[in-house]
């Protein structure tokens, strides 16, 4: 927004509104005296909860004078802003900062900090509570307003979360090599085709953004925009979750199908293999790769991506494997009915995974595509694991917000 200096200067002279916030920065020695940390956090959260906006630090909001920021203190101001957005707001607000120079009343160039804040996918809480922006002012949300905003953003899925536009993205952030997997030959422009597949999504303003599903499956680095959408894999020596006994660890990122591939590679290099001669050599794996593949695919396909800050956790021990997936069970599925019911939270993601061929390096997992949407994933997990270990895997719902699957190890003799 306001990409040229001329456009930004004209906007500053018109004064603050929904799309522009101006603030002078004062100092006490080398420390920032104002604006106060909590006040600035409330402003950032209000903007993210409402609409795209540019904040310019170094401009008096009343007189609209360019005051500037001392050049040697620009780092201090930028660090101050980033700390506020990361530490004082839940979930953190994503921003883009630009150091530019604008002329003051005498024509001298003064450094200022231009900060772009996009309307967020999430609802943000700051130290003062929940705020939204009305004109140039922030307002405390009433309980009714807050409930409606939660509903619109994610909770009721008026628009499925996976189909919502991701702020600060565009078609340029999707890899043609990746999205081409999901498009047929067409004479229509690529943007039109991607909108039809819901890999792009149009905002109320008419701007075209990448959708959550588009970022998860067609962006080379989804973590740039959805930092919680990864798998944390850890191998522990022994049976306790203790970092002192951690033998391997990896943060597994990338498009969802690649996350599945990397997780299977992590399993293969960390599980124990034993061999017997009865009368021919027979190798026995610690875990059924077919069962683990189904479990990882289910975790990736059905987790709740609207839960900020939560990732899939894949923990290996000597006696078991634990997979934690953010979010409760979808729809009316229960722990007791999980093996009998077929339901999904993310229809678009599961459909796209059903069109994605399983990579050869994953091995023989009994599937040609990552999903086949027949509801046989959980039965395979249960039967294949019990056949190997003699124990049936256990599903458990933690605080109605996270699903834990425990798969027991075969006896390694």
One Martini backbone bead per residue (centre of mass of N, CA, C, O) as a GRO file, in nm:
protein
  413
    1UNK     BB    1   0.099   0.035   0.018
    2UNK     BB    2   0.196   0.320  -0.071
    3UNK     BB    3   0.467   0.283  -0.263
    4UNK     BB    4   0.502   0.578  -0.297
    5UNK     BB    5   0.605   0.875  -0.170
    6UNK     BB    6   0.387   1.053  -0.291
    7UNK     BB    7   0.143   0.892  -0.194
    8UNK     BB    8   0.215   0.900   0.110
    9UNK     BB    9   0.220   1.208   0.143
   10UNK     BB   10  -0.073   1.258   0.062
   11UNK     BB   11  -0.193   1.082   0.284
   12UNK     BB   12  -0.078   1.232   0.528
   13UNK     BB   13  -0.221   1.511   0.463
   14UNK     BB   14  -0.512   1.380   0.508
   15UNK     BB   15  -0.479   1.158   0.716
   16UNK     BB   16  -0.632   0.953   0.916
   17UNK     BB   17  -0.746   0.609   0.883
   18UNK     BB   18  -0.800   0.285   0.822
   19UNK     BB   19  -0.513   0.289   0.633
   20UNK     BB   20  -0.388   0.505   0.854
   21UNK     BB   21  -0.101   0.539   1.079
   22UNK     BB   22   0.031   0.780   1.314
   23UNK     BB   23   0.369   0.816   1.474
   24UNK     BB   24   0.552   0.932   1.717
   25UNK     BB   25   0.895   0.927   1.838
   26UNK     BB   26   1.032   0.892   2.160
   27UNK     BB   27   1.315   0.979   2.376
   28UNK     BB   28   1.547   0.836   2.636
   29UNK     BB   29   1.798   0.864   2.491
   30UNK     BB   30   1.813   0.524   2.367
   31UNK     BB   31   1.520   0.513   2.462
   32UNK     BB   32   1.187   0.440   2.442
   33UNK     BB   33   0.905   0.646   2.540
   34UNK     BB   34   0.741   0.656   2.256
   35UNK     BB   35   0.527   0.448   2.232
   36UNK     BB   36   0.375   0.235   2.414
   37UNK     BB   37   0.373  -0.095   2.408
   38UNK     BB   38   0.064  -0.154   2.459
   39UNK     BB   39  -0.050   0.056   2.261
   40UNK     BB   40   0.081  -0.065   2.007
   41UNK     BB   41  -0.042  -0.344   2.030
   42UNK     BB   42  -0.338  -0.253   2.002
   43UNK     BB   43  -0.307  -0.137   1.718
   44UNK     BB   44  -0.211  -0.387   1.566
   45UNK     BB   45  -0.453  -0.569   1.640
   46UNK     BB   46  -0.677  -0.392   1.522
   47UNK     BB   47  -0.581  -0.407   1.233
   48UNK     BB   48  -0.572  -0.722   1.197
   49UNK     BB   49  -0.893  -0.737   1.269
   50UNK     BB   50  -0.978  -0.557   0.999
   51UNK     BB   51  -0.742  -0.408   0.800
   52UNK     BB   52  -0.551  -0.280   0.586
   53UNK     BB   53  -0.235  -0.114   0.692
   54UNK     BB   54  -0.046   0.186   0.754
   55UNK     BB   55   0.243   0.251   0.950
   56UNK     BB   56   0.398   0.560   1.068
   57UNK     BB   57   0.710   0.621   1.201
   58UNK     BB   58   0.773   0.979   1.241
   59UNK     BB   59   0.469   1.103   1.270
   60UNK     BB   60   0.252   1.346   1.332
   61UNK     BB   61  -0.095   1.307   1.385
   62UNK     BB   62  -0.187   1.609   1.405
   63UNK     BB   63   0.017   1.785   1.204
   64UNK     BB   64   0.170   1.595   0.985
   65UNK     BB   65   0.466   1.581   1.063
   66UNK     BB   66   0.800   1.528   0.979
   67UNK     BB   67   1.028   1.405   1.218
   68UNK     BB   68   1.147   1.133   1.263
   69UNK     BB   69   1.441   0.916   1.295
   70UNK     BB   70   1.717   0.844   1.417
   71UNK     BB   71   1.943   0.665   1.252
   72UNK     BB   72   2.078   0.516   1.513
   73UNK     BB   73   1.754   0.417   1.601
   74UNK     BB   74   1.619   0.223   1.395
   75UNK     BB   75   1.681  -0.053   1.517
   76UNK     BB   76   1.533  -0.008   1.783
   77UNK     BB   77   1.250   0.034   1.661
   78UNK     BB   78   1.225  -0.230   1.503
   79UNK     BB   79   1.263  -0.419   1.747
   80UNK     BB   80   1.024  -0.312   1.910
   81UNK     BB   81   0.805  -0.393   1.707
   82UNK     BB   82   0.866  -0.698   1.684
   83UNK     BB   83   0.831  -0.767   1.984
   84UNK     BB   84   0.539  -0.684   2.004
   85UNK     BB   85   0.421  -0.875   1.778
   86UNK     BB   86   0.540  -1.144   1.923
   87UNK     BB   87   0.486  -1.091   2.259
   88UNK     BB   88   0.200  -0.896   2.293
   89UNK     BB   89   0.056  -1.094   2.082
   90UNK     BB   90  -0.244  -1.304   2.035
   91UNK     BB   91  -0.135  -1.390   1.798
   92UNK     BB   92   0.096  -1.303   1.610
   93UNK     BB   93   0.196  -1.033   1.405
   94UNK     BB   94   0.230  -0.971   1.072
   95UNK     BB   95   0.501  -0.786   0.917
   96UNK     BB   96   0.620  -0.495   0.727
   97UNK     BB   97   0.933  -0.332   0.682
   98UNK     BB   98   1.034   0.020   0.605
   99UNK     BB   99   1.304   0.221   0.508
  100UNK     BB  100   1.256   0.571   0.486
  101UNK     BB  101   1.235   0.893   0.319
  102UNK     BB  102   1.113   1.216   0.429
  103UNK     BB  103   1.002   1.535   0.401
  104UNK     BB  104   1.004   1.809   0.561
  105UNK     BB  105   0.912   2.139   0.582
  106UNK     BB  106   1.224   2.213   0.478
  107UNK     BB  107   1.317   1.946   0.292
  108UNK     BB  108   1.429   1.745   0.479
  109UNK     BB  109   1.549   1.431   0.526
  110UNK     BB  110   1.363   1.166   0.697
  111UNK     BB  111   1.355   0.901   0.888
  112UNK     BB  112   1.132   0.620   0.853
  113UNK     BB  113   0.870   0.381   0.950
  114UNK     BB  114   0.724   0.142   0.748
  115UNK     BB  115   0.412  -0.039   0.816
  116UNK     BB  116   0.270  -0.345   0.720
  117UNK     BB  117  -0.078  -0.445   0.773
  118UNK     BB  118  -0.276  -0.723   0.767
  119UNK     BB  119  -0.538  -0.890   0.740
  120UNK     BB  120  -0.626  -1.157   0.929
  121UNK     BB  121  -0.690  -1.496   0.998
  122UNK     BB  122  -0.695  -1.395   1.288
  123UNK     BB  123  -0.756  -1.341   1.631
  124UNK     BB  124  -0.645  -1.066   1.832
  125UNK     BB  125  -0.461  -1.027   2.138
  126UNK     BB  126  -0.409  -0.774   2.369
  127UNK     BB  127  -0.348  -0.618   2.663
  128UNK     BB  128  -0.648  -0.469   2.636
  129UNK     BB  129  -0.756  -0.701   2.434
  130UNK     BB  130  -1.015  -0.654   2.198
  131UNK     BB  131  -0.967  -0.504   1.873
  132UNK     BB  132  -1.085  -0.249   1.652
  133UNK     BB  133  -1.122  -0.057   1.352
  134UNK     BB  134  -1.247   0.292   1.340
  135UNK     BB  135  -1.102   0.437   1.132
  136UNK     BB  136  -0.857   0.600   1.344
  137UNK     BB  137  -0.976   0.403   1.562
  138UNK     BB  138  -0.995   0.220   1.848
  139UNK     BB  139  -1.200  -0.066   1.958
  140UNK     BB  140  -1.375  -0.234   2.171
  141UNK     BB  141  -1.499  -0.544   2.189
  142UNK     BB  142  -1.773  -0.696   2.194
  143UNK     BB  143  -1.895  -1.001   2.250
  144UNK     BB  144  -2.055  -1.007   1.982
  145UNK     BB  145  -1.829  -0.918   1.792
  146UNK     BB  146  -1.627  -1.140   1.865
  147UNK     BB  147  -1.802  -1.385   1.790
  148UNK     BB  148  -1.838  -1.302   1.492
  149UNK     BB  149  -1.536  -1.301   1.417
  150UNK     BB  150  -1.475  -1.593   1.482
  151UNK     BB  151  -1.679  -1.703   1.283
  152UNK     BB  152  -1.559  -1.575   1.024
  153UNK     BB  153  -1.262  -1.689   1.048
  154UNK     BB  154  -1.334  -2.014   1.174
  155UNK     BB  155  -1.537  -2.168   1.360
  156UNK     BB  156  -1.792  -2.203   1.142
  157UNK     BB  157  -1.705  -2.208   0.843
  158UNK     BB  158  -1.828  -2.019   0.627
  159UNK     BB  159  -1.534  -2.036   0.549
  160UNK     BB  160  -1.310  -2.232   0.495
  161UNK     BB  161  -1.001  -2.210   0.610
  162UNK     BB  162  -0.852  -2.337   0.352
  163UNK     BB  163  -1.001  -2.094   0.162
  164UNK     BB  164  -0.858  -1.868   0.275
  165UNK     BB  165  -0.693  -1.585   0.262
  166UNK     BB  166  -0.353  -1.492   0.254
  167UNK     BB  167  -0.173  -1.266   0.368
  168UNK     BB  168   0.071  -1.137   0.156
  169UNK     BB  169  -0.032  -1.276  -0.107
  170UNK     BB  170   0.008  -1.463  -0.423
  171UNK     BB  171   0.067  -1.620  -0.713
  172UNK     BB  172   0.382  -1.589  -0.676
  173UNK     BB  173   0.381  -1.804  -0.419
  174UNK     BB  174   0.329  -2.014  -0.637
  175UNK     BB  175   0.416  -2.314  -0.778
  176UNK     BB  176   0.388  -2.436  -1.087
  177UNK     BB  177   0.489  -2.723  -1.036
  178UNK     BB  178   0.270  -2.771  -0.810
  179UNK     BB  179  -0.012  -2.666  -0.936
  180UNK     BB  180  -0.011  -2.844  -1.198
  181UNK     BB  181  -0.125  -3.106  -1.060
  182UNK     BB  182  -0.436  -2.952  -1.031
  183UNK     BB  183  -0.439  -2.898  -1.349
  184UNK     BB  184  -0.580  -2.863  -1.644
  185UNK     BB  185  -0.606  -2.820  -1.957
  186UNK     BB  186  -0.632  -2.467  -2.051
  187UNK     BB  187  -0.740  -2.155  -2.195
  188UNK     BB  188  -0.734  -2.036  -1.937
  189UNK     BB  189  -0.624  -1.855  -1.707
  190UNK     BB  190  -0.448  -1.938  -1.435
  191UNK     BB  191  -0.610  -1.774  -1.226
  192UNK     BB  192  -0.884  -1.900  -1.288
  193UNK     BB  193  -0.810  -2.194  -1.228
  194UNK     BB  194  -0.717  -2.144  -0.929
  195UNK     BB  195  -0.990  -2.035  -0.832
  196UNK     BB  196  -1.155  -2.293  -0.897
  197UNK     BB  197  -0.956  -2.470  -0.695
  198UNK     BB  198  -0.887  -2.282  -0.437
  199UNK     BB  199  -0.577  -2.170  -0.449
  200UNK     BB  200  -0.732  -1.917  -0.482
  201UNK     BB  201  -0.843  -1.597  -0.331
  202UNK     BB  202  -1.098  -1.359  -0.282
  203UNK     BB  203  -1.136  -1.065  -0.161
  204UNK     BB  204  -1.343  -0.812  -0.079
  205UNK     BB  205  -1.153  -0.607  -0.249
  206UNK     BB  206  -1.042  -0.818  -0.498
  207UNK     BB  207  -0.802  -0.945  -0.406
  208UNK     BB  208  -0.554  -1.186  -0.484
  209UNK     BB  209  -0.497  -1.487  -0.308
  210UNK     BB  210  -0.371  -1.722  -0.135
  211UNK     BB  211  -0.458  -2.003  -0.002
  212UNK     BB  212  -0.413  -2.219   0.240
  213UNK     BB  213  -0.399  -2.467   0.051
  214UNK     BB  214  -0.204  -2.342  -0.152
  215UNK     BB  215   0.031  -2.309   0.048
  216UNK     BB  216   0.048  -2.613   0.151
  217UNK     BB  217   0.082  -2.739  -0.169
  218UNK     BB  218   0.218  -2.473  -0.363
  219UNK     BB  219   0.448  -2.404  -0.162
  220UNK     BB  220   0.781  -2.424  -0.082
  221UNK     BB  221   0.725  -2.214   0.191
  222UNK     BB  222   0.477  -2.213   0.414
  223UNK     BB  223   0.618  -2.088   0.679
  224UNK     BB  224   0.607  -1.786   0.590
  225UNK     BB  225   0.273  -1.786   0.656
  226UNK     BB  226   0.261  -2.081   0.827
  227UNK     BB  227   0.454  -2.145   1.097
  228UNK     BB  228   0.277  -2.410   1.216
  229UNK     BB  229   0.309  -2.591   0.935
  230UNK     BB  230   0.449  -2.856   1.095
  231UNK     BB  231   0.691  -3.114   1.183
  232UNK     BB  232   0.786  -3.260   1.491
  233UNK     BB  233   1.076  -3.463   1.511
  234UNK     BB  234   1.152  -3.732   1.754
  235UNK     BB  235   1.422  -3.920   1.904
  236UNK     BB  236   1.418  -4.143   2.178
  237UNK     BB  237   1.592  -4.275   2.437
  238UNK     BB  238   1.365  -4.484   2.535
  239UNK     BB  239   1.045  -4.386   2.727
  240UNK     BB  240   1.116  -4.078   2.757
  241UNK     BB  241   1.053  -3.730   2.758
  242UNK     BB  242   1.393  -3.635   2.698
  243UNK     BB  243   1.638  -3.425   2.587
  244UNK     BB  244   1.884  -3.600   2.697
  245UNK     BB  245   1.758  -3.852   2.492
  246UNK     BB  246   1.819  -3.721   2.221
  247UNK     BB  247   1.904  -3.849   1.881
  248UNK     BB  248   1.675  -3.702   1.702
  249UNK     BB  249   1.594  -3.407   1.491
  250UNK     BB  250   1.306  -3.245   1.311
  251UNK     BB  251   1.194  -2.987   1.103
  252UNK     BB  252   0.914  -3.038   0.900
  253UNK     BB  253   0.892  -2.899   0.581
  254UNK     BB  254   0.666  -2.793   0.344
  255UNK     BB  255   0.484  -2.949   0.156
  256UNK     BB  256   0.274  -3.191   0.257
  257UNK     BB  257   0.392  -3.431   0.092
  258UNK     BB  258   0.685  -3.376   0.191
  259UNK     BB  259   0.630  -3.420   0.491
  260UNK     BB  260   0.559  -3.715   0.465
  261UNK     BB  261   0.824  -3.813   0.339
  262UNK     BB  262   1.015  -3.713   0.570
  263UNK     BB  263   0.883  -3.878   0.797
  264UNK     BB  264   0.946  -4.155   0.675
  265UNK     BB  265   1.253  -4.115   0.679
  266UNK     BB  266   1.274  -4.080   0.983
  267UNK     BB  267   1.170  -4.357   1.056
  268UNK     BB  268   1.379  -4.535   0.899
  269UNK     BB  269   1.642  -4.413   1.054
  270UNK     BB  270   1.508  -4.484   1.367
  271UNK     BB  271   1.432  -4.767   1.341
  272UNK     BB  272   1.420  -5.091   1.432
  273UNK     BB  273   1.600  -5.384   1.306
  274UNK     BB  274   1.533  -5.725   1.281
  275UNK     BB  275   1.666  -6.072   1.263
  276UNK     BB  276   1.579  -6.393   1.126
  277UNK     BB  277   1.623  -6.770   1.106
  278UNK     BB  278   1.319  -6.937   0.954
  279UNK     BB  279   1.538  -7.031   0.766
  280UNK     BB  280   1.509  -6.747   0.672
  281UNK     BB  281   1.555  -6.429   0.638
  282UNK     BB  282   1.388  -6.201   0.875
  283UNK     BB  283   1.250  -5.889   0.888
  284UNK     BB  284   1.186  -5.661   1.170
  285UNK     BB  285   0.994  -5.398   1.247
  286UNK     BB  286   0.897  -5.174   1.481
  287UNK     BB  287   0.712  -5.056   1.246
  288UNK     BB  288   0.449  -4.999   1.044
  289UNK     BB  289   0.468  -4.829   0.754
  290UNK     BB  290   0.175  -4.830   0.666
  291UNK     BB  291   0.054  -4.720   0.931
  292UNK     BB  292   0.223  -4.459   0.952
  293UNK     BB  293   0.138  -4.335   0.690
  294UNK     BB  294  -0.163  -4.307   0.761
  295UNK     BB  295  -0.118  -4.132   1.016
  296UNK     BB  296   0.026  -3.891   0.880
  297UNK     BB  297  -0.186  -3.823   0.671
  298UNK     BB  298  -0.412  -3.766   0.874
  299UNK     BB  299  -0.273  -3.539   1.028
  300UNK     BB  300  -0.231  -3.348   0.780
  301UNK     BB  301  -0.536  -3.349   0.669
  302UNK     BB  302  -0.705  -3.307   0.974
  303UNK     BB  303  -0.596  -3.076   1.091
  304UNK     BB  304  -0.598  -2.763   1.263
  305UNK     BB  305  -0.494  -2.463   1.103
  306UNK     BB  306  -0.628  -2.242   1.310
  307UNK     BB  307  -0.417  -2.330   1.520
  308UNK     BB  308  -0.205  -2.138   1.666
  309UNK     BB  309   0.121  -2.279   1.740
  310UNK     BB  310   0.047  -2.565   1.626
  311UNK     BB  311   0.188  -2.888   1.589
  312UNK     BB  312   0.306  -3.164   1.471
  313UNK     BB  313   0.388  -3.463   1.660
  314UNK     BB  314   0.683  -3.691   1.629
  315UNK     BB  315   0.734  -3.960   1.857
  316UNK     BB  316   1.012  -4.165   1.942
  317UNK     BB  317   1.046  -4.486   2.094
  318UNK     BB  318   1.122  -4.798   2.207
  319UNK     BB  319   0.785  -4.867   2.262
  320UNK     BB  320   0.688  -4.610   2.078
  321UNK     BB  321   0.444  -4.400   1.902
  322UNK     BB  322   0.378  -4.043   1.871
  323UNK     BB  323   0.081  -3.855   1.754
  324UNK     BB  324   0.019  -3.510   1.724
  325UNK     BB  325  -0.299  -3.337   1.661
  326UNK     BB  326  -0.447  -3.055   1.593
  327UNK     BB  327  -0.746  -3.079   1.726
  328UNK     BB  328  -1.037  -3.200   1.703
  329UNK     BB  329  -1.271  -3.387   1.606
  330UNK     BB  330  -1.461  -3.415   1.340
  331UNK     BB  331  -1.759  -3.337   1.386
  332UNK     BB  332  -1.913  -3.651   1.514
  333UNK     BB  333  -1.661  -3.775   1.595
  334UNK     BB  334  -1.527  -4.040   1.789
  335UNK     BB  335  -1.329  -4.253   1.947
  336UNK     BB  336  -1.528  -4.499   1.906
  337UNK     BB  337  -1.586  -4.414   1.576
  338UNK     BB  338  -1.312  -4.377   1.409
  339UNK     BB  339  -1.320  -4.668   1.252
  340UNK     BB  340  -1.625  -4.608   1.112
  341UNK     BB  341  -1.576  -4.318   1.025
  342UNK     BB  342  -1.620  -4.059   0.761
  343UNK     BB  343  -1.425  -3.762   0.809
  344UNK     BB  344  -1.370  -3.399   0.754
  345UNK     BB  345  -1.217  -3.077   0.775
  346UNK     BB  346  -1.044  -3.088   0.483
  347UNK     BB  347  -1.162  -3.113   0.177
  348UNK     BB  348  -0.947  -2.987  -0.009
  349UNK     BB  349  -0.691  -3.130   0.091
  350UNK     BB  350  -0.790  -3.421   0.045
  351UNK     BB  351  -0.839  -3.388  -0.260
  352UNK     BB  352  -0.543  -3.316  -0.336
  353UNK     BB  353  -0.412  -3.575  -0.215
  354UNK     BB  354  -0.586  -3.763  -0.409
  355UNK     BB  355  -0.401  -3.634  -0.667
  356UNK     BB  356  -0.132  -3.740  -0.524
  357UNK     BB  357   0.133  -3.912  -0.583
  358UNK     BB  358   0.329  -4.138  -0.454
  359UNK     BB  359   0.637  -4.153  -0.372
  360UNK     BB  360   0.880  -4.382  -0.423
  361UNK     BB  361   1.053  -4.335  -0.153
  362UNK     BB  362   0.833  -4.436   0.048
  363UNK     BB  363   0.714  -4.695  -0.075
  364UNK     BB  364   0.520  -4.974   0.024
  365UNK     BB  365   0.177  -4.858   0.118
  366UNK     BB  366  -0.082  -4.937  -0.069
  367UNK     BB  367  -0.058  -4.666  -0.252
  368UNK     BB  368  -0.097  -4.418  -0.512
  369UNK     BB  369  -0.221  -4.217  -0.305
  370UNK     BB  370  -0.243  -4.033  -0.021
  371UNK     BB  371  -0.554  -4.046  -0.089
  372UNK     BB  372  -0.893  -4.232  -0.099
  373UNK     BB  373  -1.161  -4.172   0.063
  374UNK     BB  374  -1.277  -4.458   0.234
  375UNK     BB  375  -1.205  -4.499   0.551
  376UNK     BB  376  -0.927  -4.708   0.586
  377UNK     BB  377  -0.699  -4.589   0.765
  378UNK     BB  378  -0.760  -4.676   1.060
  379UNK     BB  379  -0.786  -4.984   1.019
  380UNK     BB  380  -0.491  -5.012   0.925
  381UNK     BB  381  -0.353  -4.909   1.178
  382UNK     BB  382  -0.470  -5.121   1.371
  383UNK     BB  383  -0.403  -5.395   1.225
  384UNK     BB  384  -0.096  -5.362   1.153
  385UNK     BB  385   0.002  -5.305   1.445
  386UNK     BB  386  -0.115  -5.552   1.593
  387UNK     BB  387   0.030  -5.767   1.420
  388UNK     BB  388   0.322  -5.674   1.518
  389UNK     BB  389   0.276  -5.619   1.855
  390UNK     BB  390  -0.018  -5.709   1.993
  391UNK     BB  391  -0.117  -5.404   1.991
  392UNK     BB  392  -0.347  -5.164   2.011
  393UNK     BB  393  -0.398  -4.871   1.923
  394UNK     BB  394  -0.426  -4.534   2.071
  395UNK     BB  395  -0.683  -4.304   2.121
  396UNK     BB  396  -0.662  -3.947   2.226
  397UNK     BB  397  -0.824  -3.676   2.388
  398UNK     BB  398  -0.693  -3.348   2.451
  399UNK     BB  399  -0.888  -3.108   2.568
  400UNK     BB  400  -1.042  -3.093   2.291
  401UNK     BB  401  -0.746  -3.009   2.104
  402UNK     BB  402  -0.597  -3.304   2.085
  403UNK     BB  403  -0.461  -3.572   1.900
  404UNK     BB  404  -0.365  -3.902   2.018
  405UNK     BB  405  -0.132  -4.142   1.888
  406UNK     BB  406  -0.059  -4.482   1.985
  407UNK     BB  407   0.217  -4.686   1.884
  408UNK     BB  408   0.337  -5.001   1.914
  409UNK     BB  409   0.601  -5.195   1.951
  410UNK     BB  410   0.783  -5.429   1.861
  411UNK     BB  411   0.957  -5.696   1.954
  412UNK     BB  412   1.306  -5.664   2.032
  413UNK     BB  413   1.540  -5.951   2.006
   0.00000   0.00000   0.00000
